[in-house]
């Protein structure tokens, strides 16, 4: 059976003011989410980006070419409906943060991890009052409860739209600390992404790059960059 695909029916995608933010219309039809909720977003910048994605569609609509629309749909249909669960899932990363789990050897990898991750832990301690303790190996060791609470505080204040972008910053990097550093512009985004990939880069240097793994990493990096952009667009 041939899969049904949506086709372009509109002439122009435009942004309109809404009592709760900004909507997008395709000619006179308001855009709705997959769950049929009005697609209303918090900032003009996000609405402009969504309208641009719809305007760029050709005869057949390609959802993969509409990342801002897809993230906005997720914020409205999914994250808003289960905000508390999303917050809990993301803040739980702090108790097993990537930046805390260190190799015992070889020494070159130990030094590389320390050089990349110690400054991030120092930033979290100084800027957020959240000191996490690095450990050797992969066995879980509970982090200080007070530090975890301080890391959780800014996440708990995020809107569903901010949480949608923040979710991918955390899940793609494996680190609540790196994600928070990204939202605070602690260092360039590409640098933060590179620091989240210390172990993978090391393995590539030792054993060579795998084509499939390289493609997957590039896809994740694009997702990380988009997540940061979406987070920024979410803020008034």
The 8 nearest C-alpha neighbors of each residue, nearest first, counted from 0:
[[1, 2, 3, 4, 5, 59, 6, 60],
 [0, 2, 3, 4, 5, 59, 6, 60],
 [3, 1, 0, 4, 5, 59, 6, 60],
 [4, 2, 1, 5, 0, 6, 59, 60],
 [3, 5, 2, 6, 59, 60, 61, 1],
 [6, 4, 60, 59, 3, 7, 61, 58],
 [7, 5, 59, 60, 58, 8, 4, 57],
 [6, 8, 58, 9, 59, 60, 57, 5],
 [7, 9, 6, 10, 58, 25, 5, 26],
 [10, 8, 25, 11, 26, 7, 12, 54],
 [9, 11, 26, 8, 12, 25, 54, 7],
 [10, 12, 26, 9, 25, 13, 54, 24],
 [13, 11, 25, 50, 54, 24, 26, 53],
 [12, 14, 24, 23, 50, 11, 15, 25],
 [13, 15, 23, 22, 46, 24, 47, 50],
 [16, 14, 22, 21, 23, 17, 13, 24],
 [15, 17, 21, 22, 20, 18, 14, 19],
 [18, 16, 20, 21, 19, 22, 15, 39],
 [17, 19, 20, 16, 21, 39, 22, 15],
 [20, 18, 17, 21, 39, 41, 40, 16],
 [21, 19, 41, 17, 40, 18, 39, 16],
 [20, 22, 16, 17, 39, 40, 15, 46],
 [21, 23, 39, 15, 14, 38, 17, 16],
 [24, 22, 14, 13, 30, 29, 15, 50],
 [25, 23, 29, 28, 13, 12, 30, 26],
 [24, 26, 12, 28, 9, 27, 11, 29],
 [25, 27, 11, 24, 28, 9, 12, 10],
 [28, 26, 25, 24, 29, 9, 12, 13],
 [27, 29, 25, 24, 26, 30, 23, 9],
 [30, 28, 24, 23, 25, 31, 27, 22],
 [31, 29, 24, 23, 38, 28, 37, 25],
 [32, 30, 37, 38, 35, 36, 29, 33],
 [31, 33, 35, 34, 36, 72, 38, 37],
 [34, 32, 35, 31, 72, 36, 76, 73],
 [33, 35, 32, 36, 76, 31, 72, 75],
 [36, 34, 32, 31, 33, 37, 38, 76],
 [35, 37, 32, 31, 34, 38, 33, 76],
 [38, 36, 31, 39, 32, 35, 30, 29],
 [37, 39, 31, 32, 30, 22, 36, 40],
 [40, 38, 22, 21, 37, 20, 41, 19],
 [39, 41, 21, 20, 42, 46, 22, 38],
 [42, 40, 20, 233, 21, 39, 43, 235],
 [43, 41, 44, 45, 40, 235, 233, 20],
 [42, 44, 46, 45, 47, 21, 41, 20],
 [45, 43, 47, 42, 46, 232, 48, 233],
 [46, 44, 48, 47, 43, 42, 232, 49],
 [45, 47, 43, 49, 48, 44, 50, 21],
 [48, 46, 50, 44, 45, 49, 43, 51],
 [47, 49, 51, 45, 46, 50, 44, 52],
 [50, 48, 46, 52, 51, 68, 47, 67],
 [49, 51, 47, 53, 12, 52, 48, 13],
 [50, 52, 54, 48, 49, 53, 47, 55],
 [53, 51, 49, 55, 50, 54, 65, 48],
 [52, 54, 50, 55, 56, 51, 12, 49],
 [53, 55, 51, 12, 52, 56, 50, 11],
 [56, 54, 52, 53, 51, 57, 50, 64],
 [57, 55, 53, 54, 60, 52, 58, 61],
 [56, 58, 59, 55, 60, 7, 6, 54],
 [59, 57, 7, 6, 60, 56, 8, 5],
 [60, 58, 6, 57, 5, 7, 61, 4],
 [59, 61, 6, 5, 56, 62, 7, 57],
 [60, 62, 63, 64, 59, 56, 65, 5],
 [63, 61, 65, 64, 60, 69, 66, 68],
 [64, 62, 61, 65, 66, 69, 60, 68],
 [63, 65, 62, 61, 66, 52, 56, 60],
 [64, 66, 62, 68, 63, 52, 67, 69],
 [67, 65, 69, 68, 64, 70, 63, 62],
 [68, 66, 70, 69, 65, 49, 71, 48],
 [69, 67, 71, 49, 65, 66, 70, 72],
 [68, 70, 66, 72, 67, 71, 65, 73],
 [71, 69, 73, 67, 72, 68, 66, 74],
 [72, 70, 74, 68, 73, 69, 67, 75],
 [71, 73, 69, 75, 32, 70, 74, 76],
 [74, 72, 70, 77, 76, 71, 75, 69],
 [75, 73, 78, 71, 160, 72, 159, 163],
 [76, 74, 72, 73, 79, 77, 71, 78],
 [77, 75, 73, 72, 74, 34, 78, 79],
 [76, 78, 73, 80, 79, 74, 75, 81],
 [77, 79, 74, 82, 81, 80, 159, 73],
 [80, 78, 82, 159, 75, 81, 77, 74],
 [79, 81, 78, 77, 82, 76, 75, 74],
 [82, 80, 78, 84, 79, 83, 85, 77],
 [81, 83, 85, 78, 79, 84, 80, 86],
 [84, 82, 86, 85, 81, 87, 155, 88],
 [83, 85, 87, 86, 81, 82, 88, 89],
 [86, 84, 88, 82, 87, 83, 89, 81],
 [87, 85, 83, 89, 84, 88, 90, 82],
 [86, 88, 84, 90, 85, 89, 91, 83],
 [89, 87, 85, 91, 86, 90, 84, 92],
 [90, 88, 86, 91, 87, 92, 85, 166],
 [89, 91, 92, 87, 151, 88, 93, 86],
 [92, 90, 93, 88, 89, 94, 87, 95],
 [93, 91, 90, 95, 94, 96, 175, 89],
 [94, 92, 96, 91, 95, 175, 90, 147],
 [93, 95, 92, 142, 91, 96, 141, 147],
 [96, 94, 92, 93, 97, 139, 99, 91],
 [95, 97, 93, 174, 98, 92, 99, 94],
 [98, 96, 174, 99, 173, 100, 95, 195],
 [97, 99, 116, 96, 100, 174, 133, 120],
 [98, 100, 133, 97, 96, 134, 101, 132],
 [101, 99, 134, 97, 98, 135, 133, 136],
 [100, 102, 135, 136, 134, 99, 103, 109],
 [101, 103, 104, 135, 109, 136, 100, 108],
 [102, 104, 135, 101, 136, 109, 105, 106],
 [105, 103, 106, 102, 109, 108, 107, 101],
 [104, 106, 107, 108, 109, 103, 102, 110],
 [105, 107, 109, 104, 108, 110, 103, 111],
 [106, 108, 110, 109, 105, 111, 104, 112],
 [109, 107, 111, 110, 106, 105, 112, 104],
 [110, 108, 106, 112, 107, 111, 102, 104],
 [109, 111, 113, 107, 108, 112, 114, 106],
 [112, 110, 108, 114, 113, 109, 115, 107],
 [113, 111, 115, 109, 114, 110, 116, 108],
 [112, 114, 110, 117, 116, 111, 115, 109],
 [113, 115, 111, 112, 116, 117, 110, 118],
 [116, 114, 112, 113, 194, 117, 111, 118],
 [115, 117, 119, 113, 98, 118, 112, 114],
 [116, 118, 120, 113, 119, 114, 121, 115],
 [119, 117, 121, 120, 116, 122, 115, 114],
 [120, 118, 122, 116, 121, 117, 123, 176],
 [119, 121, 117, 123, 122, 118, 124, 116],
 [120, 122, 118, 124, 119, 123, 117, 125],
 [121, 123, 119, 125, 120, 124, 126, 118],
 [124, 122, 120, 127, 129, 126, 121, 125],
 [125, 123, 130, 129, 128, 121, 122, 127],
 [124, 126, 122, 128, 123, 127, 121, 129],
 [127, 125, 123, 122, 124, 128, 129, 121],
 [126, 128, 123, 129, 124, 125, 149, 150],
 [127, 129, 124, 125, 126, 130, 123, 149],
 [130, 128, 146, 124, 127, 123, 149, 150],
 [129, 131, 124, 146, 128, 123, 132, 120],
 [132, 130, 142, 129, 120, 133, 146, 143],
 [131, 133, 99, 134, 130, 142, 143, 120],
 [134, 132, 99, 100, 131, 101, 135, 98],
 [135, 133, 100, 99, 101, 132, 136, 140],
 [136, 134, 101, 103, 102, 100, 137, 133],
 [135, 137, 102, 138, 101, 100, 134, 103],
 [136, 138, 139, 100, 135, 101, 134, 102],
 [139, 137, 136, 140, 135, 100, 134, 95],
 [140, 138, 137, 141, 95, 94, 136, 100],
 [139, 141, 142, 138, 134, 95, 94, 137],
 [142, 140, 94, 139, 143, 95, 144, 132],
 [141, 143, 94, 131, 144, 140, 132, 147],
 [144, 142, 146, 145, 147, 141, 131, 130],
 [145, 143, 147, 146, 148, 142, 141, 149],
 [144, 146, 148, 147, 143, 149, 129, 142],
 [147, 145, 129, 149, 143, 148, 144, 130],
 [148, 146, 150, 144, 149, 145, 151, 93],
 [149, 147, 151, 145, 146, 150, 144, 152],
 [148, 150, 146, 152, 151, 147, 129, 145],
 [151, 149, 147, 148, 152, 129, 146, 153],
 [150, 152, 148, 154, 90, 149, 153, 147],
 [151, 153, 155, 149, 154, 150, 148, 156],
 [154, 152, 156, 155, 151, 157, 150, 149],
 [155, 153, 151, 156, 157, 152, 86, 90],
 [154, 156, 152, 153, 157, 151, 86, 83],
 [157, 155, 153, 154, 158, 152, 151, 162],
 [158, 156, 154, 155, 161, 162, 159, 153],
 [157, 159, 161, 160, 162, 156, 233, 155],
 [160, 158, 162, 79, 161, 74, 78, 163],
 [161, 159, 163, 74, 162, 158, 233, 164],
 [160, 162, 230, 158, 163, 164, 159, 233],
 [163, 161, 165, 159, 160, 164, 166, 157],
 [164, 162, 160, 166, 161, 165, 74, 159],
 [165, 163, 226, 230, 166, 229, 162, 161],
 [164, 166, 162, 168, 167, 163, 161, 169],
 [167, 165, 163, 169, 164, 168, 162, 170],
 [168, 166, 170, 169, 165, 171, 164, 226],
 [169, 167, 165, 178, 166, 223, 171, 170],
 [170, 168, 178, 167, 174, 166, 175, 172],
 [171, 169, 167, 173, 172, 168, 166, 174],
 [170, 172, 167, 173, 169, 168, 223, 219],
 [173, 171, 174, 195, 169, 170, 168, 192],
 [174, 172, 170, 169, 171, 97, 96, 175],
 [173, 175, 96, 97, 177, 176, 172, 169],
 [174, 176, 178, 169, 93, 177, 92, 179],
 [175, 177, 179, 174, 178, 180, 123, 119],
 [176, 178, 180, 174, 179, 175, 181, 191],
 [179, 177, 181, 168, 175, 169, 180, 176],
 [180, 178, 182, 176, 181, 177, 175, 183],
 [179, 181, 177, 183, 185, 178, 182, 184],
 [182, 180, 178, 184, 179, 183, 177, 185],
 [181, 183, 179, 180, 184, 178, 227, 230],
 [182, 184, 180, 181, 185, 179, 186, 178],
 [185, 183, 181, 186, 182, 180, 187, 188],
 [184, 186, 180, 183, 181, 187, 182, 122],
 [185, 187, 184, 188, 190, 191, 181, 180],
 [188, 186, 190, 189, 191, 184, 185, 181],
 [187, 189, 191, 190, 192, 186, 181, 224],
 [190, 188, 192, 191, 187, 193, 224, 186],
 [191, 189, 193, 187, 188, 192, 194, 186],
 [192, 190, 194, 188, 193, 189, 195, 187],
 [191, 193, 189, 195, 190, 194, 188, 196],
 [192, 194, 190, 196, 195, 191, 189, 197],
 [195, 193, 191, 196, 192, 197, 115, 190],
 [194, 196, 192, 193, 172, 197, 191, 173],
 [197, 195, 193, 199, 194, 198, 200, 192],
 [196, 198, 200, 194, 199, 195, 201, 112],
 [197, 199, 201, 200, 196, 202, 195, 108],
 [200, 198, 202, 196, 201, 197, 203, 204],
 [201, 199, 203, 197, 202, 198, 196, 204],
 [200, 202, 198, 204, 199, 203, 197, 205],
 [201, 203, 205, 199, 204, 200, 206, 198],
 [204, 202, 207, 208, 200, 206, 205, 201],
 [203, 205, 201, 202, 207, 206, 200, 208],
 [204, 206, 202, 203, 207, 201, 200, 208],
 [207, 205, 203, 204, 202, 208, 201, 209],
 [206, 208, 203, 204, 205, 209, 202, 201],
 [209, 207, 203, 210, 213, 206, 212, 204],
 [208, 210, 212, 211, 213, 207, 203, 214],
 [211, 209, 213, 212, 214, 208, 215, 207],
 [210, 212, 214, 213, 209, 215, 216, 208],
 [211, 213, 215, 209, 214, 210, 216, 208],
 [214, 212, 210, 216, 211, 215, 209, 217],
 [213, 215, 217, 211, 216, 212, 210, 218],
 [214, 216, 212, 218, 213, 217, 211, 219],
 [215, 217, 219, 213, 218, 214, 212, 220],
 [218, 216, 220, 214, 219, 215, 213, 221],
 [217, 219, 215, 221, 216, 220, 214, 222],
 [220, 218, 222, 216, 217, 221, 223, 215],
 [219, 221, 223, 217, 222, 218, 216, 224],
 [222, 220, 224, 218, 223, 219, 225, 217],
 [221, 223, 219, 225, 220, 224, 226, 218],
 [224, 222, 220, 226, 221, 225, 168, 219],
 [223, 225, 221, 227, 226, 222, 220, 228],
 [224, 226, 228, 222, 227, 223, 229, 221],
 [227, 225, 164, 223, 229, 224, 228, 167],
 [226, 228, 230, 224, 225, 229, 164, 231],
 [227, 229, 225, 231, 230, 226, 232, 224],
 [230, 228, 232, 226, 231, 164, 227, 225],
 [231, 229, 164, 161, 227, 233, 228, 232],
 [230, 232, 228, 233, 229, 234, 227, 161],
 [233, 231, 229, 45, 230, 234, 44, 228],
 [234, 232, 230, 231, 161, 160, 229, 41],
 [233, 235, 232, 231, 230, 42, 161, 41],
 [234, 42, 233, 41, 232, 231, 43, 44]]
